[in-house]
Amino acid sequence: MTHTAVGWHVELEFMEDDQRTRAAAMVRLPDGTEVRAHGHANRHHTDANQPRVGEEIAGARALNELALQMLTKAHGEIDDASGRTSHAIHI
């Protein structure tokens, strides 16, 4: 049995102000393909200003969207290779 080590480079960047946090996620695959997604979080005016919490929420939403795009990409590749429609892959 042969084992191959493969790595993906994932970047996550944030833009913030007093009320909103936006996250941009990008994964670079070994074939050079880049998949990008975004997430956001809004602070309620009565909540304390906790930038780390906004980053966690916005980042998680961006990564979740990135995961959904990767699943869609995988479905397309399965379908293209097999010539049939694949079953849904769930997270």
MARPA-405744 format. One record per residue (C-alpha): residue number from 1; residue in three letters; z, y, x negated. Coordinates in nm, 4 decimals, always signed. Each point is the difference from the previous one (the first is absolute). Example, Ala and Ser with C-alpha at 12.3 -4.5 7.8 and 13.67 -1.06 7.14 Angstrom:
BEGIN
<site><num>1</num><residu>ALA</residu><Z>+0.7800</Z><Y>-0.4500</Y><X>-1.2300</X></site>
<site><num>2</num><residu>SER</residu><Z>-0.0660</Z><Y>+0.3440</Y><X>-0.1370</X></site>
//
This chain:
BEGIN
<site><num>1</num><residu>MET</residu><Z>+0.0000</Z><Y>+0.0000</Y><X>+0.0000</X></site>
<site><num>2</num><residu>THR</residu><Z>-0.0975</Z><Y>+0.3420</Y><X>-0.1361</X></site>
<site><num>3</num><residu>HIS</residu><Z>+0.2145</Z><Y>+0.3056</Y><X>+0.0656</X></site>
<site><num>4</num><residu>THR</residu><Z>-0.1458</Z><Y>+0.3472</Y><X>-0.0148</X></site>
<site><num>5</num><residu>ALA</residu><Z>+0.2109</Z><Y>+0.3138</Y><X>-0.0183</X></site>
<site><num>6</num><residu>VAL</residu><Z>-0.1401</Z><Y>+0.2845</Y><X>+0.2076</X></site>
<site><num>7</num><residu>GLY</residu><Z>+0.1507</Z><Y>+0.3439</Y><X>+0.0477</X></site>
<site><num>8</num><residu>TRP</residu><Z>-0.0635</Z><Y>+0.2791</Y><X>+0.2439</X></site>
<site><num>9</num><residu>HIS</residu><Z>+0.0697</Z><Y>+0.3614</Y><X>-0.0825</X></site>
<site><num>10</num><residu>VAL</residu><Z>+0.1636</Z><Y>+0.1809</Y><X>+0.2952</X></site>
<site><num>11</num><residu>GLU</residu><Z>+0.0590</Z><Y>+0.3764</Y><X>+0.0068</X></site>
<site><num>12</num><residu>LEU</residu><Z>+0.2173</Z><Y>+0.1883</Y><X>+0.2468</X></site>
<site><num>13</num><residu>GLU</residu><Z>+0.0104</Z><Y>+0.3806</Y><X>+0.0075</X></site>
<site><num>14</num><residu>PHE</residu><Z>+0.1966</Z><Y>+0.2360</Y><X>+0.2231</X></site>
<site><num>15</num><residu>MET</residu><Z>-0.0436</Z><Y>+0.3548</Y><X>+0.1291</X></site>
<site><num>16</num><residu>GLU</residu><Z>+0.3036</Z><Y>+0.1562</Y><X>+0.1639</X></site>
<site><num>17</num><residu>ASP</residu><Z>+0.1259</Z><Y>+0.3143</Y><X>+0.1655</X></site>
<site><num>18</num><residu>ASP</residu><Z>+0.3240</Z><Y>+0.0639</Y><X>+0.1900</X></site>
<site><num>19</num><residu>GLN</residu><Z>-0.1155</Z><Y>-0.1862</Y><X>+0.3118</X></site>
<site><num>20</num><residu>ARG</residu><Z>-0.2711</Z><Y>-0.2479</Y><X>-0.0999</X></site>
<site><num>21</num><residu>THR</residu><Z>-0.0709</Z><Y>-0.2625</Y><X>-0.2613</X></site>
<site><num>22</num><residu>ARG</residu><Z>-0.3475</Z><Y>-0.1421</Y><X>-0.0523</X></site>
<site><num>23</num><residu>ALA</residu><Z>-0.0733</Z><Y>-0.3040</Y><X>-0.2125</X></site>
<site><num>24</num><residu>ALA</residu><Z>-0.3295</Z><Y>-0.1144</Y><X>-0.1475</X></site>
<site><num>25</num><residu>ALA</residu><Z>-0.0260</Z><Y>-0.3615</Y><X>-0.1150</X></site>
<site><num>26</num><residu>MET</residu><Z>-0.2795</Z><Y>-0.1532</Y><X>-0.2005</X></site>
<site><num>27</num><residu>VAL</residu><Z>-0.0510</Z><Y>-0.3482</Y><X>-0.1405</X></site>
<site><num>28</num><residu>ARG</residu><Z>-0.2561</Z><Y>-0.0654</Y><X>-0.2708</X></site>
<site><num>29</num><residu>LEU</residu><Z>-0.1303</Z><Y>-0.3577</Y><X>+0.0059</X></site>
<site><num>30</num><residu>PRO</residu><Z>-0.1286</Z><Y>-0.1898</Y><X>-0.3044</X></site>
<site><num>31</num><residu>ASP</residu><Z>-0.3623</Z><Y>+0.0439</Y><X>+0.1161</X></site>
<site><num>32</num><residu>GLY</residu><Z>+0.0424</Z><Y>+0.3805</Y><X>-0.0075</X></site>
<site><num>33</num><residu>THR</residu><Z>+0.0315</Z><Y>+0.0364</Y><X>+0.3771</X></site>
<site><num>34</num><residu>GLU</residu><Z>+0.2518</Z><Y>+0.2608</Y><X>+0.1136</X></site>
<site><num>35</num><residu>VAL</residu><Z>+0.1674</Z><Y>-0.0159</Y><X>+0.3417</X></site>
<site><num>36</num><residu>ARG</residu><Z>+0.1818</Z><Y>+0.3139</Y><X>+0.1201</X></site>
<site><num>37</num><residu>ALA</residu><Z>+0.2421</Z><Y>+0.0704</Y><X>+0.2832</X></site>
<site><num>38</num><residu>HIS</residu><Z>+0.2340</Z><Y>+0.2747</Y><X>+0.1179</X></site>
<site><num>39</num><residu>GLY</residu><Z>+0.3382</Z><Y>+0.0197</Y><X>+0.1692</X></site>
<site><num>40</num><residu>HIS</residu><Z>+0.2226</Z><Y>+0.2793</Y><X>+0.1198</X></site>
<site><num>41</num><residu>ALA</residu><Z>+0.3542</Z><Y>+0.0814</Y><X>+0.1051</X></site>
<site><num>42</num><residu>ASN</residu><Z>+0.1355</Z><Y>+0.2988</Y><X>+0.1915</X></site>
<site><num>43</num><residu>ARG</residu><Z>+0.3592</Z><Y>+0.1214</Y><X>-0.0279</X></site>
<site><num>44</num><residu>HIS</residu><Z>+0.1706</Z><Y>+0.0891</Y><X>+0.3255</X></site>
<site><num>45</num><residu>HIS</residu><Z>+0.1375</Z><Y>+0.3546</Y><X>-0.0220</X></site>
<site><num>46</num><residu>THR</residu><Z>+0.3575</Z><Y>-0.1238</Y><X>+0.0513</X></site>
<site><num>47</num><residu>ASP</residu><Z>-0.0191</Z><Y>-0.2575</Y><X>-0.2830</X></site>
<site><num>48</num><residu>ALA</residu><Z>+0.1190</Z><Y>+0.0751</Y><X>-0.3522</X></site>
<site><num>49</num><residu>ASN</residu><Z>-0.2737</Z><Y>+0.0685</Y><X>-0.2543</X></site>
<site><num>50</num><residu>GLN</residu><Z>-0.0240</Z><Y>-0.3351</Y><X>-0.1832</X></site>
<site><num>51</num><residu>PRO</residu><Z>-0.3346</Z><Y>-0.0117</Y><X>-0.1834</X></site>
<site><num>52</num><residu>ARG</residu><Z>+0.0569</Z><Y>-0.3574</Y><X>-0.1218</X></site>
<site><num>53</num><residu>VAL</residu><Z>+0.0257</Z><Y>-0.1263</Y><X>+0.3589</X></site>
<site><num>54</num><residu>GLY</residu><Z>-0.3245</Z><Y>+0.1753</Y><X>+0.0930</X></site>
<site><num>55</num><residu>GLU</residu><Z>-0.1668</Z><Y>-0.1566</Y><X>-0.3032</X></site>
<site><num>56</num><residu>GLU</residu><Z>+0.1231</Z><Y>-0.3457</Y><X>+0.0966</X></site>
<site><num>57</num><residu>ILE</residu><Z>-0.1303</Z><Y>+0.0323</Y><X>+0.3556</X></site>
<site><num>58</num><residu>ALA</residu><Z>-0.3334</Z><Y>+0.1602</Y><X>-0.0913</X></site>
<site><num>59</num><residu>GLY</residu><Z>-0.0456</Z><Y>-0.2427</Y><X>-0.2906</X></site>
<site><num>60</num><residu>ALA</residu><Z>+0.0745</Z><Y>-0.3033</Y><X>+0.2153</X></site>
<site><num>61</num><residu>ARG</residu><Z>-0.2491</Z><Y>+0.1182</Y><X>+0.2618</X></site>
<site><num>62</num><residu>ALA</residu><Z>-0.2686</Z><Y>+0.0542</Y><X>-0.2638</X></site>
<site><num>63</num><residu>LEU</residu><Z>+0.0622</Z><Y>-0.3428</Y><X>-0.1525</X></site>
<site><num>64</num><residu>ASN</residu><Z>-0.0079</Z><Y>-0.1597</Y><X>+0.3458</X></site>
<site><num>65</num><residu>GLU</residu><Z>-0.3380</Z><Y>+0.1617</Y><X>+0.0690</X></site>
<site><num>66</num><residu>LEU</residu><Z>-0.1179</Z><Y>-0.1136</Y><X>-0.3433</X></site>
<site><num>67</num><residu>ALA</residu><Z>+0.1062</Z><Y>-0.3576</Y><X>+0.0840</X></site>
<site><num>68</num><residu>LEU</residu><Z>-0.1924</Z><Y>+0.0101</Y><X>+0.3284</X></site>
<site><num>69</num><residu>GLN</residu><Z>-0.3120</Z><Y>+0.1233</Y><X>-0.1791</X></site>
<site><num>70</num><residu>MET</residu><Z>+0.0339</Z><Y>-0.2785</Y><X>-0.2588</X></site>
<site><num>71</num><residu>LEU</residu><Z>+0.0268</Z><Y>-0.2596</Y><X>+0.2795</X></site>
<site><num>72</num><residu>THR</residu><Z>-0.3126</Z><Y>+0.1417</Y><X>+0.1646</X></site>
<site><num>73</num><residu>LYS</residu><Z>-0.1805</Z><Y>-0.0109</Y><X>-0.3358</X></site>
<site><num>74</num><residu>ALA</residu><Z>+0.1070</Z><Y>-0.3627</Y><X>-0.0519</X></site>
<site><num>75</num><residu>HIS</residu><Z>-0.1226</Z><Y>-0.0943</Y><X>+0.3498</X></site>
<site><num>76</num><residu>GLY</residu><Z>-0.3391</Z><Y>+0.1490</Y><X>-0.0751</X></site>
<site><num>77</num><residu>GLU</residu><Z>-0.0264</Z><Y>-0.1903</Y><X>-0.3266</X></site>
<site><num>78</num><residu>ILE</residu><Z>+0.1041</Z><Y>-0.3283</Y><X>+0.1668</X></site>
<site><num>79</num><residu>ASP</residu><Z>-0.2531</Z><Y>+0.0540</Y><X>+0.2783</X></site>
<site><num>80</num><residu>ASP</residu><Z>-0.2781</Z><Y>+0.0947</Y><X>-0.2426</X></site>
<site><num>81</num><residu>ALA</residu><Z>+0.0615</Z><Y>-0.3075</Y><X>-0.2166</X></site>
<site><num>82</num><residu>SER</residu><Z>+0.0361</Z><Y>-0.2474</Y><X>+0.2868</X></site>
<site><num>83</num><residu>GLY</residu><Z>-0.2518</Z><Y>+0.1388</Y><X>+0.2479</X></site>
<site><num>84</num><residu>ARG</residu><Z>+0.2545</Z><Y>-0.0197</Y><X>+0.2803</X></site>
<site><num>85</num><residu>THR</residu><Z>+0.2793</Z><Y>+0.2132</Y><X>+0.1450</X></site>
<site><num>86</num><residu>SER</residu><Z>+0.3383</Z><Y>-0.0643</Y><X>-0.1599</X></site>
<site><num>87</num><residu>HIS</residu><Z>+0.3310</Z><Y>-0.0219</Y><X>+0.1848</X></site>
<site><num>88</num><residu>ALA</residu><Z>+0.2237</Z><Y>+0.3039</Y><X>-0.0039</X></site>
<site><num>89</num><residu>ILE</residu><Z>+0.2272</Z><Y>+0.0371</Y><X>-0.3016</X></site>
<site><num>90</num><residu>HIS</residu><Z>+0.3356</Z><Y>+0.1433</Y><X>+0.1055</X></site>
<site><num>91</num><residu>ILE</residu><Z>+0.2593</Z><Y>+0.1783</Y><X>-0.2063</X></site>
//
